[in-house]
Amino acid sequence: MKRDAKPEILAPAGTLDALVAAFDAGADAVYVGGKTLNMRMHRASYNLTDGQVAEAVSLAHVRGKRLHVAMNSLVMESELPEVRAALERIGRIGPDALIVQDLAVASLAREACVHVPLHASTMMNVHSAETALALKFMGFRRIIASRDIPLHEVRRIGEAAGIETEYFVHGDMCIAHGSQCYLSALLFGQSSNRGRCMKPCRWKWTLVGPDGETAAGGLTTGHILARKDLCLFQHVPALFQNDIASLKIEGRMRTKEFLAPLISAYRQAVDAYFADPIHYAADVERMSELWMRRIRELTTSHAFTNPGASSVDASGSREPRFFSRPQAEAELSFSSGHEEQPAGHKPELIAHVATRAAAEAAAEAGANAIYVGGDEWVRFPTDIDAKWLTALAAQMKPRGVRVAYLGPRAGDERDLAEWRGWLRQIAGSPVGAGVSTLGALAAAQEMRVRDILADFSLNVANSVAADELSTMGATRLTASVELDMAELADLLAACRLPVEVIGQGPLPAMLMEHCIIAAATGHTPHGVCPMDCRRGPFVLRDEAGLAHRIECDRRCRNHLYMAMDVCVLPNLARLPAAGVSGIRIEAQFDEPPAVAVIVAAYRRAIDALAEGADFDAAEAVRAIAAATGRPLGDGPLAYPLAESRPKEDSDVIR
């Protein structure tokens, strides 16, 4: 967008009445979702039928307005026929844009409705120009920027990539990075990446410090992950100055009575600033009305800086509805046998570790692949450098052991610059690369890395998305951590790339730019911080009494984990039977002796299964639990192939 162009006001609508009200209130465009495959699936009475979507497009075009369709949920392999059919209908209807999260939807849209512009959902987590460029090359015309980066970074991305930018300006906000919250899926089988989040971030939590007591400070107990609603009404000039092409209001599950005054306020502000910027000031009466009609308290979130404690409301007093309560995670179960094991099949045993000693321990204990790097932790410093790693890879290559360095889960401009610097140091060596963003994947391909892993943060759940990543240079992938056994089996049956699964270790629950530990004492990583995170372990305890570890990475991002480590060892036979290429042990938090115990236990189990020999799984599990000191559970993969976790619909307000 050029600064002499007026930005689009993009409003939500969950019903045709809300759509008409949005246009009457001054929206330039409205986005809607169908009854399936979108990110607002909680309320059955909302979202549009196919016929209503066609009617919405006609209503918009008669008024000279635009209509965007959100098909922005993560797609399972079994849903691909439905996606193809839906895209063919969209092609006939002819909306003005299609909002997409899953690469499969983008790929199939290029076949079924190539004339409909693609917009990259905020769930694609665009933090960098490299990621935006990768999407542009795939046919995307606009990115809906990550909610975790400030406006000036969005402007830089848009300018560098030559792509339109859209930014959320009002409404409900998540505390976690887009597409990087798995807690709802792993606890309830209701994925936040599929429009069914049960909002565990809105629970009451208690921050517990290294001494086992409630951490000192103000924001240590209550709804301390409950982000306030976004409001940028007073900052319309900043949106202009940062070349935001579309100002997006959240709220497809809201009523027309709530939305119309909100849209009208932004319409007035945009028009007033565009007409006379030098004399512009935000309308105090409009702001007062927004304040009086607010649902939660309000924040500017990450639009200007990391807001810290000011962006959350620990009281919970204005929360309209709590969707769920804490519950125990699935305890460890033991399969009845290994009759499903295909003869002679041995999946790779992969160990992801943090130090040289741990890597050497994993290799000695029988690992077939060693991963290092990823998000490096302030409490678990690494001693791995490029020279040592390339030497290790050369040493391991004759033994058939792969070595790879993983990049961070997020990928902003600094992350990508540092990633490119690392890739230059390992160029030409046998070291592979693991990537969590499309920008990091593009960089690895440009540097001619031969073996590129598309890691779990890319949320691959279907074979078409896998094919897209393969086209971009990926040679293997880690399946989404949300998949149950039935969903995983569907992916494996159709996918042409080798697929590994995380079978042992801490499972990620949330990735946050927000620092819980700093917020407890009123600090933020963007200010002067006492770095309490380095004093020892911190956990968040939910009301069920479960302790979820928090680890801070070197970028001050917070990683919240499930209360139980996943452990597939007692049910190991079912994974090779499904066609898994590798079983990955997450051991970045473990010392070398513990790494050796875990890897050796899985080595014995895999070998015994391949040979049809007996193996004492219970004894191995006891050894792993003793070595790590952490409780073990099934995670999502112990559900029978013929079943999946229960899915419940509820007619509740988001």
C-alpha positions as CSV (number, residue, x, y, z in Angstrom):
1,M,0.0,0.0,0.0
2,K,1.2,3.5,-0.7
3,R,0.8,6.1,2.0
4,D,-1.6,8.2,-0.1
5,A,-4.0,5.2,-0.3
6,K,-6.7,4.7,2.3
7,P,-6.4,1.3,4.0
8,E,-9.1,-1.2,3.8
9,I,-11.4,-1.7,6.9
10,L,-11.9,-5.5,7.0
11,A,-14.7,-6.6,9.3
12,P,-15.9,-10.0,10.5
13,A,-19.3,-11.6,10.0
14,G,-20.7,-14.9,11.2
15,T,-24.2,-14.4,9.8
16,L,-25.7,-12.6,6.8
17,D,-27.3,-10.1,9.1
18,A,-23.9,-9.2,10.6
19,L,-22.5,-8.9,7.1
20,V,-25.1,-6.4,6.0
21,A,-24.6,-4.5,9.3
22,A,-20.8,-4.4,8.7
23,F,-21.3,-2.9,5.2
24,D,-23.8,-0.4,6.6
25,A,-21.3,0.6,9.3
26,G,-18.6,1.4,6.7
27,A,-16.6,-1.8,6.2
28,D,-14.8,-1.9,2.8
29,A,-14.6,-5.7,3.0
30,V,-16.0,-8.5,5.1
31,Y,-14.6,-12.0,5.8
32,V,-16.7,-15.0,6.5
33,G,-16.3,-18.7,7.0
34,G,-18.2,-21.7,5.9
35,K,-19.6,-24.4,8.2
36,T,-16.3,-26.4,8.1
37,L,-12.6,-25.9,7.6
38,N,-12.3,-22.5,9.3
39,M,-10.9,-21.1,12.6
40,R,-14.2,-20.3,14.3
41,M,-16.0,-23.6,14.8
42,H,-17.4,-23.4,18.3
43,R,-20.8,-22.0,17.6
44,A,-23.0,-24.1,15.3
45,S,-25.5,-21.3,14.7
46,Y,-22.8,-19.1,13.2
47,N,-20.8,-19.3,9.9
48,L,-22.4,-19.5,6.5
49,T,-23.8,-22.3,4.4
50,D,-22.5,-22.7,0.8
51,G,-25.6,-20.9,-0.4
52,Q,-25.2,-18.1,2.1
53,V,-21.5,-17.6,1.0
54,A,-22.7,-17.2,-2.6
55,E,-25.3,-14.7,-1.4
56,A,-22.7,-12.8,0.7
57,V,-20.4,-12.4,-2.4
58,S,-23.4,-11.0,-4.4
59,L,-24.4,-8.6,-1.6
60,A,-20.8,-7.4,-1.4
61,H,-20.3,-6.9,-5.1
62,V,-23.6,-5.1,-5.6
63,R,-22.4,-2.6,-3.0
64,G,-19.0,-2.3,-4.6
65,K,-17.5,-4.0,-1.6
66,R,-15.2,-7.1,-1.2
67,L,-15.9,-10.5,0.4
68,H,-13.1,-12.7,1.7
69,V,-13.6,-16.4,2.6
70,A,-11.7,-18.0,5.5
71,M,-10.7,-21.6,4.8
72,N,-8.0,-21.2,7.4
73,S,-7.9,-24.3,9.5
74,L,-5.3,-27.1,9.6
75,V,-6.4,-29.9,7.2
76,M,-6.2,-33.6,7.9
77,E,-5.5,-36.1,5.2
78,S,-9.1,-37.5,5.4
79,E,-10.4,-34.0,4.7
80,L,-8.6,-33.4,1.4
81,P,-11.6,-34.5,-0.8
82,E,-13.8,-32.0,1.1
83,V,-11.2,-29.3,0.6
84,R,-11.1,-30.0,-3.2
85,A,-14.9,-29.8,-3.4
86,A,-15.1,-26.7,-1.3
87,L,-12.5,-24.9,-3.5
88,E,-14.3,-25.8,-6.6
89,R,-17.5,-24.2,-5.2
90,I,-15.4,-21.1,-4.2
91,G,-14.1,-20.9,-7.7
92,R,-17.6,-20.8,-9.1
93,I,-18.8,-18.2,-6.4
94,G,-15.8,-15.9,-7.0
95,P,-15.0,-14.2,-3.7
96,D,-12.3,-11.5,-3.6
97,A,-9.9,-13.5,-1.5
98,L,-9.3,-16.8,0.2
99,I,-7.7,-16.8,3.7
100,V,-5.4,-19.8,4.1
101,Q,-3.4,-21.5,6.9
102,D,-2.6,-25.0,5.5
103,L,-0.3,-25.2,2.5
104,A,-2.6,-27.9,1.1
105,V,-5.4,-25.4,0.7
106,A,-3.0,-23.1,-1.1
107,S,-1.8,-25.8,-3.4
108,L,-5.3,-27.1,-4.3
109,A,-6.6,-23.6,-4.7
110,R,-4.1,-23.1,-7.5
111,E,-5.8,-25.9,-9.4
112,A,-9.5,-25.3,-8.5
113,C,-9.8,-21.5,-8.1
114,V,-6.6,-19.9,-9.4
115,H,-8.4,-16.6,-10.1
116,V,-9.2,-16.1,-6.3
117,P,-6.4,-14.3,-4.6
118,L,-4.7,-16.0,-1.7
119,H,-4.2,-14.3,1.7
120,A,-1.8,-15.9,4.2
121,S,-3.6,-16.3,7.6
122,T,-2.0,-15.0,10.7
123,M,-1.7,-18.7,11.7
124,M,1.0,-18.9,9.1
125,N,3.1,-16.9,11.6
126,V,4.8,-14.6,9.2
127,H,7.7,-12.9,11.1
128,S,10.1,-12.2,8.2
129,A,10.5,-11.0,4.7
130,E,11.9,-14.5,3.8
131,T,8.7,-16.2,4.8
132,A,6.6,-13.5,3.1
133,L,8.7,-14.0,-0.1
134,A,8.2,-17.8,0.1
135,L,4.5,-17.3,0.2
136,K,4.6,-14.7,-2.6
137,F,6.3,-17.2,-4.8
138,M,3.5,-19.7,-4.0
139,G,1.0,-17.2,-5.3
140,F,-0.1,-15.3,-2.1
141,R,-0.9,-11.7,-2.6
142,R,-1.2,-10.6,1.0
143,I,0.1,-11.7,4.4
144,I,-1.8,-11.3,7.6
145,A,1.2,-10.6,9.8
146,S,2.0,-12.4,13.0
147,R,0.3,-10.8,16.0
148,D,3.6,-11.0,17.9
149,I,5.7,-8.4,15.9
150,P,5.4,-4.6,16.0
151,L,4.1,-2.5,13.2
152,H,7.5,-1.3,12.1
153,E,8.6,-4.8,11.4
154,V,5.4,-5.5,9.4
155,R,6.2,-2.5,7.3
156,R,9.7,-3.7,6.7
157,I,8.4,-7.2,5.7
158,G,5.9,-5.7,3.3
159,E,8.5,-3.4,1.6
160,A,11.2,-6.1,1.4
161,A,8.9,-8.7,0.0
162,G,6.8,-6.4,-2.1
163,I,3.5,-7.8,-0.7
164,E,0.4,-6.4,0.9
165,T,0.2,-6.5,4.6
166,E,-2.9,-6.9,6.9
167,Y,-2.8,-6.4,10.6
168,F,-5.3,-7.1,13.4
169,V,-6.5,-3.8,15.0
170,H,-9.3,-4.9,17.3
171,G,-10.6,-8.0,19.1
172,D,-9.8,-11.2,20.9
173,M,-6.1,-12.1,21.1
174,C,-4.1,-15.2,21.9
175,I,-1.1,-15.2,24.3
176,A,0.7,-17.8,22.1
177,H,2.2,-17.4,18.7
178,G,-0.1,-18.2,15.9
179,S,-0.4,-22.0,15.2
180,Q,2.1,-22.7,18.1
181,C,-0.4,-23.6,20.9
182,Y,-1.0,-27.3,21.2
183,L,-2.4,-27.5,24.8
184,S,-6.1,-27.7,23.8
185,A,-5.4,-30.4,21.2
186,L,-3.3,-32.5,23.5
187,L,-5.6,-32.3,26.4
188,F,-9.1,-32.3,24.8
189,G,-8.6,-33.4,21.2
190,Q,-9.8,-29.9,20.2
191,S,-7.2,-28.1,18.2
192,S,-6.6,-24.4,18.3
193,N,-5.3,-24.8,14.7
194,R,-8.7,-26.2,13.7
195,G,-11.0,-23.6,15.2
196,R,-11.9,-25.6,18.3
197,C,-9.6,-24.1,21.0
198,M,-10.9,-24.8,24.5
199,K,-8.9,-21.8,25.7
200,P,-6.7,-23.2,28.5
201,C,-4.8,-19.9,28.4
202,R,-7.9,-18.4,30.2
203,W,-7.6,-20.7,33.2
204,K,-6.3,-19.8,36.6
205,W,-2.6,-20.6,36.9
206,T,0.0,-20.2,39.6
207,L,3.6,-19.5,38.9
208,V,5.9,-21.6,41.0
209,G,9.5,-20.7,41.5
210,P,12.8,-22.6,42.0
211,D,12.1,-23.0,45.7
212,G,8.8,-24.8,45.0
213,E,6.8,-21.8,46.4
214,T,4.6,-19.3,44.6
215,A,7.0,-17.0,42.8
216,A,7.4,-13.6,44.4
217,G,5.8,-10.6,42.6
218,G,2.5,-9.2,41.6
219,L,1.4,-11.3,38.5
220,T,2.0,-14.8,39.9
221,T,-1.5,-16.2,40.3
222,G,-4.8,-15.9,38.7
223,H,-5.6,-15.7,34.9
224,I,-2.0,-14.7,34.1
225,L,-2.1,-16.0,30.5
226,A,-5.4,-14.3,29.7
227,R,-4.5,-11.6,27.1
228,K,-6.7,-8.5,27.0
229,D,-8.5,-7.6,23.8
230,L,-6.6,-5.6,21.2
231,C,-7.6,-2.0,20.5
232,L,-5.6,0.2,18.1
233,F,-8.4,2.8,17.6
234,Q,-6.2,5.6,19.0
235,H,-3.3,4.6,16.7
236,V,-4.8,4.9,13.2
237,P,-2.0,7.3,12.2
238,A,0.6,4.6,13.0
239,L,-1.2,2.1,10.9
240,F,-1.1,4.6,8.0
241,Q,2.6,5.4,8.5
242,N,3.5,1.7,8.5
243,D,1.8,1.0,5.2
244,I,-0.8,-1.4,6.5
245,A,-3.1,-2.2,3.6
246,S,-5.9,-3.7,5.6
247,L,-7.1,-3.1,9.2
248,K,-8.6,-6.3,10.4
249,I,-11.2,-6.5,13.1
250,E,-11.6,-9.9,14.9
251,G,-15.1,-11.2,15.9
252,R,-16.9,-13.6,13.6
253,M,-18.7,-15.0,16.6
254,R,-19.9,-11.6,17.6
255,T,-23.4,-10.1,17.1
256,K,-24.2,-7.4,14.6
257,E,-25.2,-5.2,17.5
258,F,-21.7,-5.5,18.9
259,L,-19.9,-5.1,15.6
260,A,-21.6,-2.2,13.9
261,P,-20.6,0.6,16.4
262,L,-17.0,-0.9,16.4
263,I,-16.7,-0.8,12.6
264,S,-18.3,2.6,12.5
265,A,-15.6,4.0,14.9
266,Y,-12.7,2.7,12.8
267,R,-14.5,4.0,9.6
268,Q,-14.7,7.5,11.1
269,A,-11.1,7.4,12.3
270,V,-9.6,6.3,9.0
271,D,-11.7,8.8,7.0
272,A,-10.8,11.7,9.3
273,Y,-7.1,11.0,9.3
274,F,-7.0,10.5,5.5
275,A,-8.9,13.8,5.0
276,D,-6.8,16.0,7.3
277,P,-3.8,14.2,8.9
278,I,-2.1,17.2,10.3
279,H,-5.1,18.2,12.4
280,Y,-6.2,14.7,13.3
281,A,-6.9,13.5,16.8
282,A,-8.7,10.4,17.9
283,D,-12.4,11.0,18.7
284,V,-12.8,10.9,22.5
285,E,-16.5,10.1,22.3
286,R,-15.9,7.1,20.0
287,M,-13.1,5.9,22.2
288,S,-15.4,6.2,25.3
289,E,-18.0,4.2,23.5
290,L,-15.5,1.5,22.6
291,W,-14.4,1.5,26.2
292,M,-17.9,1.2,27.6
293,R,-18.8,-1.6,25.2
294,R,-15.5,-3.6,25.7
295,I,-15.8,-7.3,26.5
296,R,-12.4,-7.7,28.1
297,E,-9.9,-5.0,29.1
298,L,-8.0,-3.5,26.2
299,T,-4.3,-3.5,25.1
300,T,-2.2,-2.5,22.1
301,S,-0.5,-5.9,22.5
302,H,2.7,-6.1,20.4
303,A,1.9,-3.3,18.0
304,F,4.7,-1.1,19.5
305,T,6.7,-3.1,22.0
306,N,6.5,-6.3,24.1
307,P,3.8,-5.2,26.5
308,G,4.6,-7.6,29.4
309,A,2.2,-7.7,32.3
310,S,0.1,-4.8,30.9
311,S,-1.3,-7.0,28.2
312,V,-3.0,-9.6,30.5
313,D,-5.9,-9.4,33.0
314,A,-5.2,-11.7,35.9
315,S,-8.5,-11.0,37.5
316,G,-10.5,-12.8,34.9
317,S,-13.5,-10.6,35.9
318,R,-14.4,-9.7,32.3
319,E,-14.0,-13.1,30.7
320,P,-17.3,-13.9,29.0
321,R,-17.0,-17.7,29.0
322,F,-14.6,-20.3,30.2
323,F,-14.6,-23.1,27.7
324,S,-12.9,-25.8,29.8
325,R,-11.4,-26.8,33.1
326,P,-8.0,-28.4,33.7
327,Q,-7.9,-32.2,33.5
328,A,-5.3,-34.9,33.9
329,E,-3.3,-35.9,30.9
330,A,-3.5,-39.4,29.5
331,E,-1.5,-41.8,31.7
332,L,0.9,-44.3,30.2
333,S,-0.7,-47.5,28.7
334,F,0.9,-50.7,27.6
335,S,-0.1,-52.5,24.4
336,S,-0.9,-56.2,24.5
337,G,1.9,-57.3,22.1
338,H,3.8,-56.5,18.9
339,E,2.0,-58.6,16.4
340,E,1.5,-55.6,14.1
341,Q,5.2,-55.1,13.6
342,P,6.3,-55.6,9.9
343,A,9.2,-58.0,9.6
344,G,12.6,-56.4,9.7
345,H,11.4,-52.8,9.7
346,K,13.5,-50.6,11.9
347,P,12.6,-46.9,12.2
348,E,15.4,-44.5,12.7
349,L,16.2,-43.7,16.4
350,I,16.7,-39.9,16.6
351,A,18.0,-38.0,19.6
352,H,17.7,-34.2,19.9
353,V,20.2,-33.1,22.5
354,A,21.9,-29.8,23.7
355,T,25.6,-30.5,24.3
356,R,28.6,-32.3,22.9
357,A,28.6,-34.8,25.7
358,A,24.9,-35.6,25.2
359,A,25.4,-36.1,21.5
360,E,28.3,-38.5,22.0
361,A,26.3,-40.4,24.7
362,A,23.4,-40.7,22.2
363,A,25.6,-42.0,19.5
364,E,27.3,-44.6,21.8
365,A,23.8,-45.7,23.0
366,G,22.7,-46.5,19.4
367,A,21.0,-43.4,18.0
368,N,20.8,-43.4,14.1
369,A,20.5,-39.6,14.0
370,I,21.6,-36.8,16.2
371,Y,19.9,-33.4,16.2
372,V,21.3,-30.4,18.0
373,G,20.3,-26.7,18.1
374,G,16.7,-25.5,17.9
375,D,15.6,-23.1,20.6
376,E,18.6,-22.7,22.9
377,W,17.8,-22.4,26.6
378,V,19.2,-19.9,29.1
379,R,19.2,-22.7,31.8
380,F,20.8,-25.3,29.5
381,P,23.7,-23.6,27.7
382,T,25.1,-25.4,24.7
383,D,28.8,-25.9,23.9
384,I,28.2,-26.9,20.3
385,D,29.8,-24.9,17.5
386,A,30.0,-25.3,13.8
387,K,33.5,-26.7,13.7
388,W,32.8,-29.4,16.2
389,L,29.5,-30.3,14.6
390,T,30.9,-30.7,11.1
391,A,33.6,-32.9,12.5
392,L,31.0,-35.0,14.3
393,A,29.0,-35.3,11.1
394,A,32.1,-36.5,9.2
395,Q,32.9,-39.0,12.0
396,M,29.3,-40.3,12.0
397,K,28.8,-40.5,8.3
398,P,30.7,-43.9,7.8
399,R,28.5,-45.3,10.6
400,G,25.3,-44.3,8.8
401,V,24.4,-41.8,11.5
402,R,22.8,-38.5,10.4
403,V,23.6,-35.2,12.1
404,A,21.5,-32.1,11.8
405,Y,21.2,-28.6,13.3
406,L,17.7,-27.3,14.0
407,G,16.7,-23.7,13.7
408,P,14.4,-21.9,16.2
409,R,10.6,-22.4,16.1
410,A,10.0,-18.7,15.5
411,G,11.6,-16.8,12.6
412,D,11.8,-13.0,12.8
413,E,14.4,-10.9,11.0
414,R,17.0,-11.5,13.6
415,D,16.4,-15.2,13.7
416,L,16.7,-15.5,10.0
417,A,19.9,-13.4,9.9
418,E,21.5,-15.6,12.5
419,W,20.3,-18.7,10.8
420,R,21.9,-17.7,7.5
421,G,25.2,-17.1,9.4
422,W,25.1,-20.6,10.9
423,L,24.3,-22.1,7.5
424,R,27.4,-20.4,6.0
425,Q,29.5,-22.1,8.6
426,I,28.2,-25.6,7.8
427,A,28.1,-25.1,4.1
428,G,29.4,-28.1,2.2
429,S,29.5,-30.4,5.2
430,P,27.3,-33.5,5.8
431,V,25.3,-31.6,8.5
432,G,21.6,-31.4,7.7
433,A,19.2,-28.6,8.7
434,G,15.9,-28.6,10.5
435,V,13.5,-25.7,9.9
436,S,10.4,-24.5,11.5
437,T,9.4,-21.6,9.2
438,L,9.1,-21.2,5.4
439,G,11.7,-18.5,5.5
440,A,14.2,-20.8,7.2
441,L,13.4,-23.5,4.7
442,A,14.1,-21.1,1.8
443,A,17.4,-20.0,3.3
444,A,18.5,-23.6,3.8
445,Q,17.7,-24.4,0.2
446,E,19.5,-21.4,-1.1
447,M,22.6,-22.5,0.9
448,R,22.3,-25.9,-0.8
449,V,21.8,-27.9,2.4
450,R,21.3,-31.4,1.2
451,D,19.1,-32.8,3.9
452,I,16.4,-30.5,5.2
453,L,13.9,-31.5,7.9
454,A,10.5,-29.7,8.0
455,D,10.1,-29.7,11.7
456,F,6.9,-30.2,13.8
457,S,6.2,-26.4,14.1
458,L,5.1,-26.4,10.4
459,N,2.1,-28.5,11.5
460,V,2.1,-30.9,8.6
461,A,-1.0,-33.1,8.8
462,N,-1.6,-34.1,5.2
463,S,0.3,-35.3,2.1
464,V,-0.4,-32.3,-0.1
465,A,1.2,-29.9,2.4
466,A,4.2,-32.3,2.6
467,D,4.5,-32.2,-1.2
468,E,4.5,-28.4,-1.1
469,L,7.4,-28.5,1.4
470,S,9.2,-31.1,-0.7
471,T,9.0,-28.7,-3.7
472,M,10.6,-26.0,-1.6
473,G,13.5,-28.3,-0.7
474,A,12.4,-30.4,2.4
475,T,13.6,-34.0,2.3
476,R,11.9,-35.3,5.4
477,L,9.4,-34.0,8.0
478,T,8.3,-34.3,11.6
479,A,4.6,-34.9,11.8
480,S,2.4,-32.4,13.7
481,V,2.4,-33.2,17.4
482,E,-1.4,-32.9,17.5
483,L,-2.0,-36.0,15.4
484,D,-3.6,-39.1,17.0
485,M,-2.8,-42.5,15.7
486,A,-5.6,-42.6,13.1
487,E,-4.7,-39.2,11.8
488,L,-1.0,-40.1,11.7
489,A,-1.7,-43.4,9.9
490,D,-3.7,-41.5,7.2
491,L,-0.7,-39.1,6.7
492,L,1.8,-41.9,6.6
493,A,-0.2,-43.9,4.0
494,A,-0.2,-41.0,1.6
495,C,3.0,-39.1,2.2
496,R,6.0,-39.5,-0.1
497,L,8.5,-38.0,2.3
498,P,10.0,-39.9,5.3
499,V,7.9,-38.9,8.4
500,E,9.3,-39.0,11.9
501,V,7.3,-38.5,15.1
502,I,8.3,-37.2,18.5
503,G,7.9,-40.3,20.6
504,Q,9.7,-39.5,23.8
505,G,10.2,-36.3,25.9
506,P,8.6,-33.0,26.8
507,L,5.7,-32.1,24.4
508,P,5.3,-28.4,23.6
509,A,2.1,-26.7,24.8
510,M,2.6,-23.0,24.0
511,L,5.2,-20.8,22.4
512,M,4.9,-17.2,23.7
513,E,6.6,-13.9,23.0
514,H,5.2,-13.0,26.4
515,C,7.5,-13.7,29.3
516,I,5.6,-15.0,32.3
517,I,8.5,-14.8,34.7
518,A,9.4,-11.2,33.8
519,A,5.7,-10.2,34.0
520,A,5.5,-11.5,37.5
521,T,7.8,-8.7,38.7
522,G,6.5,-6.1,36.3
523,H,9.3,-6.4,33.8
524,T,9.5,-7.1,30.1
525,P,12.3,-8.5,27.8
526,H,12.2,-5.2,25.9
527,G,13.2,-3.3,29.1
528,V,15.8,-3.8,31.8
529,C,15.1,-7.2,33.2
530,P,16.5,-8.8,36.4
531,M,16.6,-12.2,34.4
532,D,14.9,-14.2,37.2
533,C,14.5,-17.0,34.6
534,R,18.1,-17.9,35.2
535,R,17.7,-18.5,38.9
536,G,16.3,-22.0,38.4
537,P,13.2,-23.9,37.2
538,F,9.8,-22.3,37.0
539,V,6.5,-24.0,36.4
540,L,2.9,-23.0,35.9
541,R,0.5,-25.1,38.0
542,D,-3.0,-25.4,36.9
543,E,-6.1,-25.9,39.1
544,A,-5.8,-29.7,38.6
545,G,-2.4,-29.5,40.3
546,L,-0.4,-30.4,37.2
547,A,2.9,-28.6,36.8
548,H,3.8,-27.4,33.4
549,R,7.5,-26.4,33.0
550,I,8.4,-23.1,31.5
551,E,11.7,-22.7,29.7
552,C,13.0,-19.4,28.4
553,D,15.1,-19.4,25.2
554,R,17.9,-17.1,24.4
555,R,15.4,-14.7,22.7
556,C,13.4,-14.5,25.9
557,R,10.5,-16.4,24.4
558,N,8.6,-18.6,26.8
559,H,8.0,-22.3,26.0
560,L,5.3,-24.0,28.1
561,Y,5.3,-27.8,28.1
562,M,2.7,-30.5,28.9
563,A,2.8,-31.8,32.4
564,M,3.8,-35.3,31.2
565,D,6.6,-36.4,28.8
566,V,5.2,-38.4,25.9
567,C,6.5,-42.0,26.0
568,V,5.6,-44.3,23.1
569,L,7.9,-47.1,24.1
570,P,5.2,-49.4,25.6
571,N,3.2,-49.0,22.3
572,L,6.2,-48.9,20.0
573,A,5.1,-51.7,17.7
574,R,2.2,-49.6,16.4
575,L,4.4,-46.8,15.1
576,P,6.6,-48.9,12.7
577,A,3.4,-50.7,11.7
578,A,2.0,-47.4,10.6
579,G,5.1,-46.6,8.5
580,V,6.9,-44.1,10.7
581,S,10.4,-43.5,9.4
582,G,11.9,-42.3,12.6
583,I,11.2,-42.0,16.4
584,R,12.5,-38.9,17.9
585,I,13.6,-38.5,21.5
586,E,13.5,-34.9,22.8
587,A,16.4,-34.8,25.3
588,Q,17.5,-31.2,25.3
589,F,16.9,-30.9,29.1
590,D,18.7,-34.2,30.0
591,E,22.2,-34.7,31.1
592,P,24.4,-37.2,29.1
593,P,23.8,-40.2,31.6
594,A,20.0,-39.8,31.2
595,V,20.3,-39.4,27.4
596,A,22.3,-42.7,27.4
597,V,19.6,-44.5,29.4
598,I,16.7,-43.3,27.2
599,V,18.4,-43.9,23.9
600,A,19.6,-47.4,25.0
601,A,16.1,-48.3,26.1
602,Y,14.6,-47.4,22.7
603,R,17.5,-49.1,20.9
604,R,16.8,-52.4,22.7
605,A,13.0,-52.1,22.1
606,I,13.3,-51.3,18.3
607,D,15.8,-54.1,17.8
608,A,13.7,-56.6,19.8
609,L,10.6,-55.8,17.8
610,A,12.4,-56.1,14.5
611,E,13.8,-59.5,15.5
612,G,10.5,-60.7,17.1
613,A,12.2,-61.0,20.4
614,D,10.8,-60.4,23.9
615,F,11.4,-57.0,25.5
616,D,10.5,-55.8,29.1
617,A,8.8,-52.5,28.3
618,A,7.8,-51.9,32.0
619,E,11.4,-52.2,33.2
620,A,12.5,-49.8,30.4
621,V,9.9,-47.3,31.3
622,R,10.9,-47.3,34.9
623,A,14.5,-46.7,33.9
624,I,13.5,-43.7,31.7
625,A,11.3,-42.2,34.4
626,A,14.1,-42.6,37.0
627,A,16.7,-41.0,34.6
628,T,14.5,-38.0,33.7
629,G,12.7,-37.4,36.9
630,R,9.6,-36.5,34.9
631,P,6.2,-38.2,34.7
632,L,5.4,-40.2,31.5
633,G,2.2,-40.3,29.6
634,D,0.7,-41.5,26.3
635,G,0.4,-38.1,24.6
636,P,-1.9,-38.3,21.5
637,L,-0.4,-41.4,19.9
638,A,-1.8,-44.2,22.1
639,Y,-5.3,-44.0,20.8
640,P,-6.3,-47.0,18.7
641,L,-6.2,-46.7,14.9
642,A,-9.9,-47.3,14.7
643,E,-10.7,-44.5,17.2
644,S,-9.8,-40.9,17.7
645,R,-10.1,-38.6,20.7
646,P,-13.7,-37.4,21.3
647,K,-14.7,-34.2,19.5
648,E,-17.4,-32.1,21.1
649,D,-19.2,-29.2,19.6
650,S,-20.5,-26.4,21.8
651,D,-22.7,-23.4,21.1
652,V,-20.7,-20.9,23.1
653,I,-19.5,-17.4,22.4
654,R,-15.8,-16.8,21.6
